[in-house]
Amino acid sequence: MKTRLLTFTALVFLVGALAGCGKSTSTLGPLSGSTGVNAEAQAQVSAAVAANAGFIDEDAFSTSAQADVSVGAGVGLAAIRPLHFWRTITSADRRIETEYGNPDSLGRPTTALVTIRKHLLGNFNIAAGAIDETDTTRTVFHKPLDDRWVRRLALRRVRIDSTGTHQEWRVVGVSGVEVTSKDATTTIQSLRIQAGSVDTTVTNPLELHRMRHMLLVGGTQTMRLTVTTGHNDDVVLLYRHLNRRPFINNGDGTYTAEFVLGDFPGLRHVGVNAFTHATLYDDTAAYDSKAWILGFAVRPGEDHIGEN
């Protein structure tokens, strides 16, 4: 089996240089309060982050799209028979934390590590039928939802002319997204991605990767995902934009799903969401969820991991 870990050591220096440097937090607009970082630098970093919205937000997790539950796992031992579920987000508090580092000869920072956090509150809604399938009664259960959403970006101040007089901040690295429910016990240990000649395994969705070395796959290919949770009774869902469907449970703590990539080029997001069995099959159990959302680029005719 050919396996490539998504690790790019070119960012090690960048991340290391940020350790112990000035840090500030903001919900919107320019960052403020960082020792040794002037307002101009903060505004420029904020503008660079805002200009890369596709690498900040994602269209896989934070939607109210409905997902059918057709896994049929352990229905005989279940308190309810879930048919489908959806999330209702009533509050989404976003905070941006920025750490500046690697100052130049004038003491101005040249690197920034941006962590975007969202605190999502709302309801996890389950439409369930009676255990006896001949009974057409339908009931909707609402469980409190409290999710923490995290993504990281790396930025560097670069010269844009030969003299170095003009400089600007650019996003040079990006991570995936990790979403964890409050008091979660669910885990995702790894996600293997196969598409054509691409065969790579992700073990940390928040690891930074160079923008020029994103996961690059060819259009019209079949992408196969294998998730390892370590539990053989989890419910695992595949998220793609507004599409939701279950993974196949292999019975050994792994789950697989396949889908055909469209030939439309550009940035895409794919998400994997694991739930405890009780989240969906027990009306009294708490909502317990872990999700990873990863970005990748599609190029028609391409079939490798390489530079954009």
Helices and strands as residue ranges (DSSP letters): E 4-5, G 9-11, H 12-18, E 23-26, H 39-50, G 53-55, E 67-68, G 75-77, E 81-101, E 111-129, E 138-159, E 167-181, E 190-195, E 198-202, E 209-210, G 211-213, E 216-218, E 222-228, E 235-240, E 243-246, E 248-249, E 254-260, E 266-275, H 277-281, E 289-299
